[in-house]
Structure formats: C-alpha cells, structure tokens
Amino acid sequence: MAIWLIIACGVLSVVYGIWAIQSVMAADSGNERMRQIASAIQEGAQAYLTRQYTTIGIAGVVIFIVVGFLLGWLVAIGFATGAVLSGCAGFIGMLVSVRANVRTTQAASESLGAGLAIAFKSGAITGMLVAGLALLGVSVYYYILTGPLGLEARDRTVVDALVALGFGASLI
C-alpha cells in the first residue's frame, strides 16, 4: 500500500511540474529586443546541453555495459533508469529556466511581485521534476523488482539495483 502512495506523490510532483511549465511559458515574453537577447541565450544553452549530454551519454553507455557484465543487467537497468530520469529533469529544467528568464524580466518590469512569482515558479519546476522523477524511479523499479520479478526486498540484487539507480542519477 505504501508503494502506491509514494508513486502517487511522484506523479503529483511531475504533474505540478508540467502545470508550472505551462504557466510560466504562458507569461509575456517581453518586447522584440528582449526576445532577441533571450533567443541568443537559448541558442547557447541548447549548444551547451547538446555537448554535455552527448559526452555524458557516451560515458553512461560505457558504464551501463560494464555494470551489466560485472554486476548484472538488473543493476545496469537501475543505473540507466536513474541516468535517464535525472537527464530528463536536468534537460527540461535548463530549457525552462532559460526561457523563463525573459518572462521574469518582463514581469519584474511591471512589478517586483510578478517577477518573483515567475522566478520562484520556474525555479520550482526543476525541483519538482527531480523529486517526482526520483520518487517514481526508485518506487516503480523497487515494485518491479519485488513484485513481478519476485525478488525479496533484502536481496542483494534489489539493493544493488537501487544503489545503481542513484548512481546513474548522480552521474547526470
């Protein structure tokens, strides 16, 4: 029963993150000059993310293969799950943050409160996605390992797989 509550909390965090993204992106993006500057920043951020994720992705694939052969494929899948979920949270968070900057600036030109509201909401997006995806990753993988796959909760494979999930998340 507790596992479903944890999964529900993860889902709620992700749903809030999606709602907050839509809310922030619906805000006014300012005048033409502001949008030009924001576009240049977005282009640089996209290039940075592409380079970073390509490099880390290559390292991640190598680690996945090594872990799979040395510790088993369930452990390697845990590693990959953590890496992918963390990568998604980071990628989405960075893209939203870069796009939220111009909206925060525009809102702050109207009032300090409006600017702070967008800034806090856009900052919360990454946090909620990280927390939600982490809860979902750990709880769903734990459920799969101990439910359908029939492993005992204290089984070394379960522990190693969940530790590997955390390691994968830390890598990205």
C-alpha positions as CSV (number, residue, x, y, z in Angstrom):
1,M,0.0,0.0,0.0
2,A,2.8,2.4,0.9
3,I,4.4,2.0,-2.5
4,W,1.3,3.3,-4.2
5,L,1.3,6.4,-2.0
6,I,4.9,7.0,-2.9
7,I,4.2,6.5,-6.6
8,A,1.2,8.9,-6.3
9,C,3.4,11.6,-4.7
10,G,5.9,11.2,-7.6
11,V,3.1,11.6,-10.1
12,L,1.8,14.7,-8.3
13,S,5.2,16.2,-8.4
14,V,5.6,15.7,-12.1
15,V,2.0,16.9,-12.8
16,Y,2.8,20.1,-10.8
17,G,6.0,20.5,-12.8
18,I,4.1,20.2,-16.1
19,W,1.4,22.7,-14.9
20,A,4.1,25.1,-13.8
21,I,5.9,24.9,-17.1
22,Q,2.7,25.7,-18.9
23,S,2.0,28.6,-16.5
24,V,5.5,30.1,-16.9
25,M,5.6,29.7,-20.7
26,A,2.2,31.5,-20.9
27,A,3.6,34.6,-19.4
28,D,4.5,37.6,-21.6
29,S,8.0,37.3,-23.1
30,G,8.6,41.0,-23.4
31,N,9.4,43.2,-26.3
32,E,11.3,42.3,-29.5
33,R,14.7,43.3,-28.1
34,M,14.2,41.2,-25.0
35,R,13.2,38.2,-27.2
36,Q,16.3,38.6,-29.4
37,I,18.6,38.5,-26.4
38,A,16.6,35.6,-24.9
39,S,16.9,33.8,-28.2
40,A,20.7,34.1,-28.2
41,I,20.9,32.8,-24.7
42,Q,18.6,29.9,-25.6
43,E,20.8,29.0,-28.5
44,G,23.9,29.0,-26.3
45,A,22.2,26.9,-23.7
46,Q,21.0,24.4,-26.3
47,A,24.5,24.0,-27.7
48,Y,25.9,23.5,-24.2
49,L,23.2,20.9,-23.3
50,T,23.8,19.1,-26.6
51,R,27.6,18.9,-26.0
52,Q,27.2,18.0,-22.3
53,Y,24.6,15.3,-22.8
54,T,26.5,13.8,-25.8
55,T,29.7,13.5,-23.7
56,I,27.9,12.2,-20.6
57,G,25.7,9.9,-22.7
58,I,28.8,8.2,-24.2
59,A,30.3,7.7,-20.7
60,G,26.9,6.4,-19.5
61,V,26.6,3.8,-22.2
62,V,30.1,2.5,-21.4
63,I,29.3,2.4,-17.7
64,F,26.0,0.6,-18.4
65,I,27.8,-2.1,-20.4
66,V,30.5,-2.6,-17.7
67,V,27.9,-2.7,-14.9
68,G,25.8,-5.1,-16.9
69,F,28.6,-7.5,-17.3
70,L,30.1,-7.2,-13.8
71,L,27.1,-6.8,-11.6
72,G,24.2,-8.0,-13.7
73,W,21.6,-6.5,-16.1
74,L,19.0,-5.6,-13.4
75,V,21.7,-3.4,-11.8
76,A,22.6,-1.9,-15.1
77,I,19.0,-1.2,-15.9
78,G,18.7,0.6,-12.5
79,F,21.8,2.7,-13.5
80,A,20.3,3.5,-16.8
81,T,16.9,4.4,-15.3
82,G,18.5,6.8,-12.8
83,A,20.6,8.4,-15.5
84,V,17.7,8.9,-18.0
85,L,15.4,10.3,-15.4
86,S,18.0,12.6,-14.0
87,G,18.9,13.7,-17.5
88,C,15.3,14.4,-18.4
89,A,14.8,16.5,-15.2
90,G,18.1,18.5,-15.9
91,F,17.4,19.0,-19.6
92,I,13.8,20.2,-19.1
93,G,14.8,22.3,-16.1
94,M,17.6,24.0,-18.1
95,L,15.4,24.7,-21.1
96,V,12.6,26.1,-18.9
97,S,15.0,28.2,-16.9
98,V,16.5,29.8,-19.9
99,R,13.0,30.5,-21.4
100,A,11.7,31.8,-18.0
101,N,14.5,34.4,-17.7
102,V,12.9,36.8,-20.2
103,R,9.5,36.3,-18.8
104,T,10.8,37.0,-15.3
105,T,12.4,40.2,-16.6
106,Q,9.2,41.3,-18.3
107,A,7.1,40.6,-15.2
108,A,9.6,42.4,-13.0
109,S,9.4,45.4,-15.2
110,E,5.7,45.5,-14.3
111,S,6.0,44.7,-10.5
112,L,8.5,43.1,-8.2
113,G,5.9,40.6,-7.0
114,A,5.0,39.5,-10.5
115,G,8.7,38.9,-11.3
116,L,9.3,37.0,-8.1
117,A,6.2,34.8,-8.8
118,I,7.6,33.7,-12.1
119,A,11.1,33.3,-10.8
120,F,10.0,31.1,-7.9
121,K,7.6,29.1,-10.0
122,S,10.3,28.5,-12.7
123,G,12.8,27.5,-10.1
124,A,10.4,25.1,-8.5
125,I,10.0,23.3,-11.8
126,T,13.4,21.6,-11.7
127,G,13.0,20.8,-8.0
128,M,9.6,19.2,-8.5
129,L,10.7,17.2,-11.6
130,V,13.8,16.0,-9.8
131,A,11.8,14.9,-6.7
132,G,9.0,13.5,-8.7
133,L,11.1,11.5,-11.1
134,A,13.3,10.3,-8.3
135,L,10.3,9.0,-6.3
136,L,8.9,7.4,-9.4
137,G,12.2,5.9,-10.5
138,V,13.0,4.3,-7.1
139,S,9.5,3.2,-6.2
140,V,8.5,1.8,-9.6
141,Y,11.8,0.0,-10.0
142,Y,11.5,-1.4,-6.5
143,Y,8.0,-2.5,-7.2
144,I,9.1,-4.2,-10.4
145,L,12.0,-6.0,-8.7
146,T,10.0,-7.2,-5.7
147,G,6.6,-7.6,-7.4
148,P,6.6,-9.1,-10.9
149,L,10.2,-10.3,-10.8
150,G,9.7,-11.9,-7.4
151,L,12.9,-10.8,-5.7
152,E,13.0,-10.4,-1.9
153,A,13.3,-6.8,-0.7
154,R,16.6,-7.6,1.1
155,D,18.0,-9.5,-1.9
156,R,21.4,-8.2,-2.8
157,T,20.3,-7.7,-6.4
158,V,17.5,-5.3,-5.3
159,V,19.8,-3.3,-3.1
160,D,22.5,-3.1,-5.8
161,A,19.9,-2.2,-8.5
162,L,18.5,0.7,-6.4
163,V,22.0,1.9,-5.4
164,A,22.9,1.8,-9.2
165,L,19.8,3.9,-9.9
166,G,21.0,6.5,-7.5
167,F,24.5,6.3,-9.1
168,G,23.0,6.8,-12.5
169,A,21.0,9.8,-11.3
170,S,24.2,11.3,-9.8
171,L,26.2,10.8,-13.0
172,I,23.9,13.1,-15.0
